Amino acid sequence: KEELLGRPGSALLDGPESSFMTPARNAAARFLTKTDEKVSVLFSSSAIKGKDGRITGYIGAAKDVSELRKLEARMHQSEKLSAVGQLAAGVAHEINNPLGVILGFAQAMARQLRSGDERELPVKSIEREALRCKALVQNLLTFARTSQSDRAAMDVNATVEQALALIAPQAKINRVAVAVNLQKGLPAVLGNKNQLEQVIMNLAKNAIDAMPNGGTLS
């Protein structure tokens, strides 16, 4: 209080459009802290009048809505991610068809080749990579499906591997190696598979973002 007494009201407000001397009711405005940080507020102000009706001063009140604005931004981001997920699911369905054709012809060709044929390596490579793409697409479709909050028995290791398979392309682009060390023979646990996948993917993305020059994600 001592730092503000005697100073003009405009010292608190960011921008000339906001003023104590302009009647307002829950108007969106920004306050400035003493470190010049801008704080989102809902601002109301009105004039104080004397008995003769003349204005003798102004009063204002502000409610800090910074956290509300952050929550709104997160919700907006969540809506965008949901839309991207729906788009990804649609694209994945479309990719499945040509992938099936590529895989079918590659497998048919592989059956006709004799061992040692010079075409065996490229045909087998096409088959292997098509199967890998098909698995990635299937993981993406599983992840994009609307998940229920109900828990069910799940394999933690399989869930981790499926989440990392989805993050692998981004890791490769950013020169990040993924080192996986999973304990074998773990019992099933009660949980939500899709939610756990999302947690693992978020952790992995954060780790990749933290290594702009490449590295290893363990």
Secondary structure, DSSP 8 states (H G I E B T S, - for coil): -TTTTTS-GGGTBSSTT--TTS-EEEEEEEEE-TT--EEEEEEEEEEEE-TTS-EEEEEEEEEE-HHHHHHHHHHHHHHHHHHHHHHHHHHHHHHHHHHHHHHHHHHHHHHH--TT-TTHHHHHHHHHHHHHHHHHHHHHHHHHS---S--EEE-HHHHHHHHHHHHHHHHHHTTEEE-----TT---EEE-HHHHHHHHHHHHHHHHHT-TT-EEE-
